[in-house]
């Protein structure tokens, strides 16, 4: 069973990674076609959609997955099937309600985001059109998410992984093709192009849903055959079933909303704060586009690692906590935090040092200086994102879901309070600082609660973190020196290829130096243990 679980986790993680990589790479041609003007308009629509989608699903698909898995394990397949059928009705209902609300509220949301009648040629009517185009996806995506959850509840991760990738591929192909055709063939203009680019979410969802339908047709007989083995069970009232599901769903919805809520706060306060500070509206719109759409895609790469850890961490932490095996629980928490620091901290340091060439690789030719500065400041925040994800997973694992929610709420309040004044004082960097402050206070609270309720000591973690930080400083110095030397021969401002070479050489030198120092300091051996020794040369014993 453990092999099946590991295989399922690997498949699901692989599908998620492929989807995220695709979601990052497509921005290269998209940016080349629409630039910061179109990017800002795209983000205005998508930010609203993301929040409404999170509310519409409300953690329900993940909760249904847990519900189905639980009752299947008991042999009560009929109850899990009833929950699935009822869930379909719920997701269709919430999807339609979310679509209707977003469609009707589009004028108010558009005016709130732009904070003026027109910014860099983009009007409130343009934003309304884009928001309403993307709102259609809300009719389908919640339903698709529920079906994925149902398959996952049967320990079948393949349908979710494949449908995620196909959904993303269909969305990207439609998005890029529609944007190109509207702009270069039909001369439809930027607003129409962005409208179809956001409508691609609806088209991609249809693709993902069709994949799930094919899987259902192929596996329907197998799934139905399971009912022959079921135990005799009492018919649980639907109300009681939904109470149980929503009890599972609470933590998923709040923690999953963290990054979207922070982005949504920026979407609805950034332009207002910049205009209130007397900043140039066109420049503010460029920063808005880079800050909220283009740069976050780059910093989410290391965060994906923490998300994968978080998803697999909850069951193991729960098992150790429930069996009151504190020694194993502390070991799992310690190792998880240390591995996150080992992998994510050097990634964000490297990304921050190489902000110039890294940004130019993806978004060459426009707003490069703005992008470099924002990426340099934003990259370290990825570590806070990662730690928060793991922190929340641990609190859920030790059955303190409410504390994970409180942790999130504290951070959101800090972000809301600081964001307008910080943006007025420091522009785009102010938004990043407010985000960092919010996550930092969430983490402090979360760490304190883990210490209190799990009896966990952070002494070893702090000691290892200091060591990893020192190694990262040496690595950052090596990367910086390498970039300075390569700049004599290469200029990443001239072409994308030179940016790739500049970053590539620096990454090889930086990663090599970091791994060597981590190995020589015995850090890799202490964190990865036997999993590492088979790949590394044996040390000679000393005297």
N, C-alpha and C positions, 0 to 999 in steps of 0.2 A: 504493500500500500504506500509505503514511504517513497518508493521509486516512482510510482504513479503520480504522487503529489509533486515530487521534484520535477518530473517530466512536464507536468501540467504547468507548474510555475515557470519553468524555462520557456515553454511555448508562448505563454501569455506575456512574459517579459520581453521575449524576442519580438512578438507582434507589436507591442507597445513601442519598443525602441525603433523598429522600422517605420512605424507611423510617425513618430516624432522627428526622425531624421528626414523623412519625406516632407513633413510640415515645415522643416527649416530650409531645406534645399530649394523648394519651389520659390521661396522669396527672392532668390537671385534673379531669375528672369522677370518675376513680378515687379520687383523694385526697378529693374531696367525699363519697364514699360510705363509704370505709373509714378515712380519717384516718391517724394515725401508728401506731395499734394494729394495724390490718390491714396497713399498709405494711411494718412491721417483720416480720410473719409472712410476707408475700409475698417480701420480700428474703431471708429465711432459706432459703426453698425455692429461689428462683431462683439464688442464689449457688452453691449446691451443683450445680444443673443446669448452669450455665455452665462450671464447672470440668470436670465429667465430660464435657460435650460437647466441650470443647477437647481433652481426652485421647482421646476416642473418634475424633475426626476426625484429630487429630495432624498437622495441616497437609497431610493426604493429598489432599483435593480440589484445593487450589492446586498441589500437586506434580504431580498427574495432568494438570492443565491445561497445565503447562509440558512434561510428557512428551509429551502428545498433539500439542502445537504443534510440538515439535522433530521428531518422527517424521513428522508430516504434511508439514513443510517438506522433509524428505528424500524424500518420496514413498512412505514406508513406512506406508501407511494400515492395513495388516493388523496391524502391531505395536501401533499406538495403539488399534485396536479390541479386541485381546486384553487390553491393559492395562485398558481400560474394563470389560470383562466380569469380569476378575479383581478389579478394584476394587469392583465391586458386591458381590461375595461378601465381601470384606474389610470394607466399611462395614456390611453387614448383621450380620456377626459382631461387630465392635467395638461397634456400636450395641446389640446384644442383651446383650453382656457388660457394657457401661457401665450399661444399664438394670438388669440383675440386681444389680450391685454397689451402685448408688445405692439401690435398693429395700431391699436387705438391710442396708446400713450406715445407713439412715435413723435408727434409734434412737440410735446413737452420735453421728451428725452433729447431730441435733436437740439432744441433751443438751449437746454441746460449744458450740453457738451460743447457747443460752439461759443456760447456766451456772447455772441454778436450776430447781426443779421447776415454777415458774409465775412469769411476769412480766407485769404489767398484764393479767391475765386469760388470758394465753396459756400453755398448758401444753406440756410436752415431747411429749405425745401429739398435740396439735394440730399441732406442727411436723413430726412424723413423717408425719401424714396429708398435709400440704401437699407435703413432699418426695417422697412416693411418687406423688402425683398428677402432679407435673411430670416425674417420671422416665420416664413413658411416651413423652414426646417424643423420647427418645434412640433409640428404635427406628427412627424415620423420618428425623430431621434429618440424620444423617451420610450416608445414602443420597441424600437430596435435594441435599446439598452436593456430592457426587461428580458427579451428573448436571450440575449447574451448571458444575463444572470441566471436564467433557467438552465442553460447548457452547463454553465460553470458549477451550478448546484449538483449536477450529475457527474462532476469531476471531468467534464469534457471541455478542455480549453481551446481546442483547435478551431471550432466555429467562431469563437470570439476573436482569436488572433487573426484568422484569415479575413473575417469580415471587417476588422479594423483596418487592415492593410488595403483591402479592396475599396473600402469607403474612402480612404485617404487618396488612393490612386485616382479613382473616378472624380473626386472633388478637384484634385489638382489639375488633371487633364482638362476637365471642363473649364475650370477657372482660367487657366493660361490660354486655352484656345479661344474662349469667349472674349477675354480681355484683348487679345491680339486682333481678333476679327473685328470687334467693335471699333477699336482705335485705328487700325490700319487698312481695313477692307471696306467697312461700312461707314466710316467717319462719324460714328455715333457720339463721340465725345467721352470725356473722362468719367462723368457721373454715371452714364449708362454702363460703361465698362465695369466700374466698381460695383454697380448694382448686380450685374450678372456674376461678378466675382464672389459676392456674398451669397447669391442664389445657389452657387455651387455646393453649399452645405446641404441643401435640399436634394440636389442631384446625387451627391456622394452618399447621402443617407439611403436613397433608393437602392444604390448599388450594394451597400452593406446589408440591407434588408433582404435583397434577392439572394445573396450568398447564404444568409441564415435560413431562408426558405428552402434552398436546395439541400442544406444539411438536415433540415427537419424532415423533408421528404425521404431522404436516404436513411435516416436513423429512426423514423417514426415507429416502424415495426419493432425495433429493438427496445425502444423506450416503453412502448405499450406492453411488450412481452414481460417487462419487469413486474407489471401489476399482478401477474399470476403468483408471485412469491410474497405478496404483501400480507401483513398480519391483519387480523380483524381489529378494527379501530372504531372509536367513537367519532361521531360527526361533530367536529369542532365548529362552533358558530363563526360566521365570517367576521363578526365584530372582534372576537377574541383573537382570530388569526391576524387581523390587521393591527391590533394592539401590539402583538408580538413582533410583527414586521417593523412597525414604526419605532419600536424600542431598539431594534437592531439598527435602523436607518439613521437615527439621530446623530451619532458620531460621524458617520460617513458624510452626511450632508454638510455639517459644520466645518470639518477639517478639509473636505474637498473644496469648499468655497473660499479657503484662505487666499490663494493667489488671485482668483477672479475678483474677489471683493477689493483687494488692494488696488488692482488695476482699474476697477470700476470707480473707485474713489478718485483716482487720478483723471479718469475720463471726464468726470463731471465737475472737477474743481480746477484742473490745470489751466485751461484757457481763461477762466474767470480770474484766477490769481495773477496770471501774467498780464492780462489787460488792466487789472486793478493797479498793478505795479508800474503801469505806463510803458510796458515793453512793446516792441513792434509786433503787430498781429501776425504778419507773414512769417517772421522768424520764430515766433511762439508756436505756430502751426508745424513748422519743420521739426522743432524740438519735440513737440507732442507726438508726431509720427514716429520719430526715431526712438523716443523713450518708451512708448507704449506698444509698438508693433515690432519694429525691426530688432532692437537690441535684446528684448526679453527672449526671443527665439534662440539667441546664442547662449545666454546664461542658463537656459533650461536644460542644456546638455548634461552638466554634472548633477542637476536636481533630479533628473530621471533615475539616476542610480539610487538616490535616497528613497525615491518613491517605490522602486522595486524592493528595496530593503524593508520599507514600511509595510508593504502588502504581505510579505512572507514572515514578518516578525511577530505579528499579532497572535497567530495560533501557538507558536513556540513559547512566547512570553506567558500567554494565558495558561498553558499546560503547566509550566514551572510554578507559576503563582498559585494555581489551584491545588497542586500537589504539595504546596508549602516547601518546595525545594529552593530555599533562598540562595544557597551557594550557586546552583546552576542558573537561577534567575539573574543574580548579580554578574555572573560570568557572561551571560548572553547580552545583557545591557552594556557591559563594559566593552566587549568585543565589537558590538555593533557600532557604538559611538566612535571607537578608535579606528575602525575600518573606514567609516565615513570621513573622519579627519584625514586619514592616510591618503584617501583617493580624491576627495573633493577639495581639500585645502590647496594642494599643489595645482589642481586644475584651475581654480579661481585666481590664484596668484599668477600663473602663467598667462591666463586670459587677460588679466588686468595689465600686466607688463606689455603684452603683445596686442593691446587694444587697437592700435593704429592699423597694422597689417591684417589683423583678424577681421576688423570691420570692413576693410577694403576688399578682402577676399569675397565677401558676400554682397556688399553694397557699394561697389566701386563707382565713383563718378559724381556723387551728390552728397552734400552734407557730411563729408568725411571728417572734418574737424569736430563738428558737433557729435557725430557718432563715436569718434575716438574718446572724447572726454566722458561721454555718458557711459560707454562700455567700461572704461577704466574704473569708474566709480561703482557701476552696477554689478560688475563681476563678483566682488566680495560678498554681496548680498545673497548670492546663490548658496553660499555656505549656511547662511541663516535659514533660507528656505529648506535646505536639506535637513538641518538639525531639527527644525520645527516639525517636519514630516515624521521623522523618527521619534521625536519627543511625544507627539500625539499618538503614534502607534503604541508606544510603551504604556502610556496612560490608559489606552483602551485595553491593552493586554493585561494590565493589573486591575481591570474592572473599575477604572476611574474615568469613565467617558465624560462625565459632567465637568471634570477638571480640565479635560482637553478643550471643551467648549469655552469654559471660562478663560483659559489661556488665549484662545483665539479672539474672544471679545475684548480682552484687555489690549491686545495689539491693534485691533481695529479702531478702538476709541483713541489710542495714541496717534494713529495715522490720521484720523479725522481731525483731531485737534491741531496737530502740528503742520499738516499738509499746506493749507493756504498761506500761512505766514512764512514757512520755509521756502515755498515756491516763489513768493514775492521777493524774498531776500536773495535766494541762490539759483533761481530758475529751475532747470531740469534736475540739477544736482540736489536741490532742496527736496524734491519729490523722493529721490533715492534715500536721502538722509531720514526723511519721515518714515519711509518703509523700513529702513534698518532699525530705527528706534522702536517701532511697533513690534517687529519680530524679536528684537532683543529683550524687551520686557515680557513678551509671551514666553520666551525661552527661560528667563530667570524664574518666572512663576512655575513653569513646567518642571524645571530641574528641582526646585524646592519641593514640589509635590511628589516627585519620584523619590527624592531623598526621604521624605516623611513616610510615604505609604509603602515603599518597597525596601526601606532601610538601606538604600544604596549609598555607598561612599564614592565621592568623585575624586579622591586623592590620586589614584592611579591614572585616571583619565586626564587629570590636569597635568600630571607629570609627563605623560606621553604626548599631550598636546603641546607642551613647551618644546619637547624634542622635535616633534613634527614641524612646528613653527620655525625653529632654527634651521632645519633642513630646507624648508621652503624659502627662507631668506637667502640661503646660499644658492638654491636653484634659481630664484628670481634674479639674483646678481649675475649668475651665469647666462641666463636668458637675455638680460639687459645688455651685457657686454657683447654677447654674440650678435644681437640686433645692431649694436653700434658698429661692429666690425663689418657686418654684411651691408650696412647702409653705405659704405664706401663704394661698393660695387653694384648694389641694388637699391632702387627707390620704389617703395610700395605705392607711392602716389602716381607713378607713371603708368603702370599696368597691373591687371589682376594677377598675371603670371608672376611678376616680380614680388607681389604681396604674398603669393603662395610660397615662393622660394624663401623669402625672408622669414615667414612664420615657420615653415617646415624645418629649416636648418636650426632655428632657435628652439623649436619644440624637441627635436632630436637631442640636442646638447642638454637642454634643461631636464628632459625626462631621464636621460642617461645619468646625469649627475645626481639627480634626486634618488633614483633607484640604487645607484652605487652607494651613496651615503646612507640610505635606509638599510642596505644590506650590511655595510661595514659596522653600523651602529647596533646591529642585531635587532633592529626594529621590525623588519619583515619577518624574521624568524619568530619573534615573540608574538606578533599579531596573527600570522598565518600558519605557524607551526609546521606540522608534518606535510601539509598541502604544498609547502614551498620547498622543503629539503630535497625532494626528488628531482627538482629542476636546477638546483644550485650545487656548486662544488662543495665537497666536504671540507670543513675547517680543520686545520691541524691543531692538535691539542698542544697547549702551552705547558711546558715543564711539568 
